[in-house]
Amino acid sequence: MGYLSDEALQNLKKYAYKGVDKSILSKWIMNAFWSWFVTLWPLSVAPNTITLSGLCIVILNFITLLYYDPSYVTEKGGAHVPQWIYFTWGIGLFLYQSFDAVDGKQARRTGMAGPLGEMFDHGCDALNTTLEAIIAAQALNLGQSWWTLASQVAALGNFYITTWEEYHTGFLFLGVCSGPVEGILMLVVVYLITGIYGPSFWDTGILDFLHLSNISLIANTIPNIGLNVAFMVFGAFVLAFNIIASYSNVRTAMRKSGKSTTKPLLLLLPFLFSAGMQIAWLAHPKNNYTADAAASTRFTILSSSLFVPFLCAWGLQFAHQVGRMILAHLTKGSFPLWDWLWVMSVVGAIDANLPRILGKPPIIQSTPHSTAVFVYATLIFSFVAYARFCTLVINDITNFMGIACFTVRKKDKEGRWRSVLEETPEAVEGRKER
């Protein structure tokens, strides 16, 4: 039995991509590069293969992070990541952006454009958002801190807002400062600077960096926060701007269709709930209920090597959540308010906070070891569930639409898979010239 209903599959035929890109960088610089870059790809390479290849590069970057800093303590905690690694992170992220930007162009070149491409693209972007939040926080020397969590909340929140906006307007809006363009390029610059000066550079006070700390009026008015914290504050302002811009677009669309302009705001609650749940779990009181009380009082998920698996589990749950949102947009379905993948995190948050709620020790996470088992179980559960979701949805769409996912093939009238290379616009044009 498939994942999508017959009605949902039929609605896929009504799909038409609609996008608005107001990015100045895209218009004047990046589009020219991407238009050239796509010509380097053979027509035999499927668009989704390009997208997946870009994600694999980011995963490779993430693996190097785990190799050199497995506990995620960063340079200030004693980890030593060779500075050339940061250059590879910058190059890898730039390649991801380039691959992600040309997959749509490749789809049009090969005649493979369709709803599966948007679904697959958004899925890879959702996973990349979490991975880059973790990698960037390491490069910024934040590591095991609430600032790293704030970075992930902001990154995922920005992605959720964009998806929520597309669901209500039918358009994918990219503003003058969007995550896929300016956001990624800013992180590339961060990696390059870290590669030159090292992660500790970002601990420099912003007033010291600007040579303003000796001016008493400024020093007494503006806190001399680190450059890394200043970067987080800047990200918060960008998120606030994008929320306002997105709601303005949704409000306009709702007015044109004669619908409520306030009801869509309620559909922001699922993200607020999921984020609040993760924060509550991470903010659990220190465990005082093990035999080794001295060791246990120092233990929290945030201050341990479990922090990265925790963030990855949340990232997978988020990818599942926004994947269902995109699917609802493509199939004209109802907006998903609840995601069953949250069950493990709800249990984890409640159990870890039993000392606050009932004044009793956690039942499941009573020791650092049992906490580790539960966090990794949540990670595995989230991975398997999301992989199952992707597999079922891809199979349903490819079989119904007759467009392959990772090869340039379509079903013919008899239902057999055949290569469509000879029918691509470029191939047809070539035959006309001959």
SVG drawing of the C-alpha trace seen along z (x, -y; Angstrom):
<svg xmlns="http://www.w3.org/2000/svg" viewBox="-14 -59 60 61">
<polyline fill="none" stroke="black" stroke-width="0.4" points="0.0,0.0 1.3,-3.4 1.7,-6.6 -0.4,-8.9 -4.2,-8.5 -5.6,-8.4 -6.9,-11.9 -3.5,-13.2 -1.9,-11.6 -4.4,-13.1 -3.7,-16.5 0.0,-16.1 -1.0,-16.6 -2.1,-20.2 1.4,-21.0 3.2,-24.0 6.3,-25.5 5.9,-29.2 8.8,-31.1 9.9,-34.7 13.6,-35.5 14.3,-39.0 18.0,-38.3 20.3,-40.9 23.2,-38.4 21.1,-35.9 20.1,-38.4 23.4,-40.0 26.0,-37.4 25.0,-33.9 22.4,-33.2 25.1,-33.8 27.4,-31.4 24.6,-28.8 23.6,-29.0 27.1,-28.2 27.6,-25.6 24.6,-23.5 26.1,-23.1 28.9,-21.0 26.5,-18.3 25.8,-15.6 22.1,-15.3 22.3,-11.7 22.6,-12.9 19.2,-13.2 18.4,-16.4 17.8,-14.6 21.2,-12.9 22.8,-16.4 20.8,-17.4 21.7,-14.3 25.4,-14.6 25.4,-18.1 24.0,-16.8 26.6,-14.0 29.3,-16.7 27.8,-18.3 27.5,-15.0 31.2,-14.4 31.9,-17.8 29.9,-16.7 31.8,-13.4 35.1,-15.3 33.7,-17.4 32.8,-14.2 36.3,-12.8 38.2,-15.8 35.8,-17.0 33.7,-14.0 32.6,-15.6 31.8,-18.9 33.8,-20.9 35.4,-23.1 38.8,-24.8 38.0,-26.4 37.3,-23.0 40.6,-21.5 39.6,-20.1 42.0,-20.5 40.6,-20.8 43.2,-21.4 42.5,-24.8 42.5,-23.5 39.4,-21.5 37.4,-24.8 38.4,-25.6 36.9,-22.2 33.7,-23.1 33.5,-26.4 34.1,-24.8 31.7,-21.9 28.9,-24.3 29.5,-26.4 29.3,-23.3 26.1,-22.3 24.6,-25.7 25.7,-25.4 24.3,-21.8 21.1,-22.9 20.7,-25.9 21.2,-24.0 19.0,-20.9 15.9,-22.8 17.8,-24.0 18.9,-20.4 15.3,-19.3 14.2,-21.7 17.1,-20.6 16.2,-17.0 12.4,-17.4 12.3,-15.9 10.7,-18.8 7.8,-17.9 6.6,-17.7 9.1,-15.0 11.9,-17.4 10.5,-20.1 9.8,-17.5 13.3,-16.0 15.0,-19.4 13.2,-20.6 14.0,-17.4 17.7,-17.8 17.6,-21.4 15.9,-20.6 18.6,-18.1 21.3,-20.5 19.9,-23.2 20.5,-21.1 23.9,-19.9 25.1,-23.4 23.8,-24.8 25.9,-22.3 29.0,-22.7 28.8,-26.5 28.5,-26.6 31.7,-24.6 33.5,-27.0 32.2,-29.9 33.7,-28.3 30.2,-28.0 30.0,-24.2 28.1,-22.9 26.2,-26.1 22.7,-27.5 23.9,-29.7 24.3,-26.7 20.7,-25.6 19.6,-29.2 21.3,-28.9 19.4,-25.7 16.1,-27.2 16.7,-30.2 17.7,-28.2 14.9,-25.7 12.4,-28.5 13.4,-30.3 13.0,-27.2 9.6,-26.5 8.4,-30.0 9.4,-29.8 7.5,-26.4 4.5,-27.7 4.4,-30.8 4.6,-28.6 1.7,-26.4 -0.5,-29.5 0.6,-31.5 1.5,-28.8 4.8,-30.7 8.3,-30.0 9.5,-33.5 13.2,-34.3 13.7,-37.7 16.6,-40.2 18.4,-38.2 17.4,-34.6 18.9,-31.5 19.6,-29.6 21.6,-32.5 22.9,-35.1 22.7,-32.9 24.8,-30.1 27.4,-32.6 27.7,-34.2 28.5,-30.8 31.0,-30.1 32.8,-33.4 32.6,-32.3 34.4,-29.0 37.1,-30.8 37.8,-33.3 37.9,-30.5 40.4,-28.7 42.6,-31.7 42.4,-32.9 41.1,-29.9 37.8,-29.5 39.1,-31.6 38.9,-34.6 35.2,-34.6 35.5,-35.1 36.9,-38.6 34.7,-41.3 32.9,-43.2 34.0,-46.5 37.6,-45.3 37.4,-44.2 36.0,-47.6 38.6,-49.4 35.7,-51.1 36.3,-49.7 38.4,-52.7 35.6,-55.1 33.9,-55.2 30.5,-56.4 30.3,-53.4 31.8,-50.9 29.4,-51.9 26.4,-51.7 27.0,-48.7 28.0,-45.3 31.3,-44.0 29.9,-40.7 31.9,-38.2 31.8,-38.3 30.2,-34.8 27.4,-36.1 27.0,-39.2 26.5,-36.8 23.7,-35.0 22.1,-38.4 22.3,-39.4 20.6,-36.1 17.8,-36.8 17.1,-40.1 17.1,-38.4 14.7,-35.8 12.4,-38.5 12.5,-40.4 11.7,-37.2 8.8,-36.4 7.3,-39.8 7.9,-39.6 6.4,-36.1 3.3,-37.0 2.9,-40.1 2.9,-37.8 0.5,-35.3 -1.8,-38.1 -2.0,-39.5 -2.7,-36.0 -5.5,-35.4 -7.1,-38.7 -7.2,-38.0 -8.8,-34.6 -11.3,-36.0 -9.9,-33.9 -9.0,-34.7 -5.7,-36.5 -5.2,-35.4 -5.9,-31.7 -2.6,-30.9 -0.8,-32.2 -2.2,-29.3 -0.3,-27.0 3.0,-28.4 2.1,-26.6 3.4,-23.2 6.9,-24.5 6.7,-26.5 5.5,-23.3 8.3,-21.1 11.0,-23.7 9.6,-24.3 9.6,-20.5 13.2,-20.2 14.3,-23.2 12.4,-21.7 14.2,-18.4 17.6,-20.1 16.9,-22.3 16.4,-19.3 17.7,-19.6 21.1,-18.1 20.8,-14.5 21.4,-13.9 20.1,-10.4 23.0,-8.2 25.4,-6.4 28.2,-8.7 26.5,-12.0 29.6,-14.1 29.7,-13.0 26.0,-13.1 25.5,-16.7 27.8,-17.8 25.8,-15.9 23.4,-17.4 22.7,-16.6 23.8,-20.1 27.2,-19.7 28.0,-16.2 28.8,-14.4 25.0,-13.6 24.4,-17.2 25.1,-16.5 23.0,-13.3 20.2,-15.2 20.4,-18.0 20.5,-15.5 17.4,-13.7 15.6,-17.0 16.8,-17.8 15.4,-14.5 12.0,-15.1 12.0,-18.6 12.7,-17.3 9.8,-14.9 7.6,-17.7 8.4,-20.1 8.4,-17.2 4.7,-16.6 4.1,-20.3 5.5,-20.4 3.6,-17.2 0.4,-18.9 1.2,-21.9 1.9,-19.7 -1.2,-17.5 -3.6,-20.3 -3.9,-18.5 -4.5,-19.7 -1.7,-21.3 -0.1,-18.8 -0.6,-19.9 0.9,-17.0 3.8,-14.8 4.0,-11.3 7.8,-11.4 7.6,-13.9 6.5,-11.1 10.0,-10.1 11.0,-13.7 7.8,-14.3 8.6,-11.3 12.2,-12.4 11.3,-15.9 8.7,-14.8 10.9,-12.1 13.9,-14.3 11.9,-17.0 10.1,-14.7 12.2,-16.3 10.5,-19.6 7.1,-18.2 6.6,-15.7 9.8,-16.0 10.8,-12.5 13.8,-11.2 13.6,-10.4 12.3,-6.9 14.1,-6.4 17.0,-8.8 18.1,-8.1 21.8,-7.8 24.1,-9.4 24.3,-5.9 20.5,-5.4 20.2,-9.0 22.6,-8.2 20.7,-5.1 17.5,-7.0 18.9,-9.9 20.5,-7.5 17.3,-5.5 15.4,-8.7 18.0,-9.4 17.7,-5.9 13.9,-6.0 13.8,-9.4 16.2,-8.3 14.3,-5.1 10.9,-6.9 12.1,-9.6 13.8,-7.2 10.6,-5.2 8.6,-8.4 11.0,-9.4 11.0,-5.9 7.2,-5.6 6.6,-9.1 9.3,-8.7 7.9,-5.3 4.3,-6.7 5.2,-9.8 7.6,-8.0 5.1,-5.2 2.1,-7.6 3.9,-10.4 6.0,-8.0 9.2,-10.0 12.2,-8.2 14.0,-9.7 17.7,-9.1 17.8,-8.3 16.6,-10.3 13.8,-7.9 10.0,-8.1 7.3,-5.5 6.0,-5.1 2.3,-4.5 2.7,-0.8 4.2,-1.5 7.8,-0.5 10.7,-2.7 12.5,-4.3 15.3,-6.8 14.1,-10.3 17.5,-11.7 16.5,-11.8 13.4,-13.8 15.1,-16.6 14.7,-20.1 18.5,-20.3 18.4,-17.0 15.4,-17.9 17.0,-21.2 20.1,-19.4 18.1,-17.1 16.5,-20.2 19.9,-21.7 21.1,-18.5"/>
</svg>
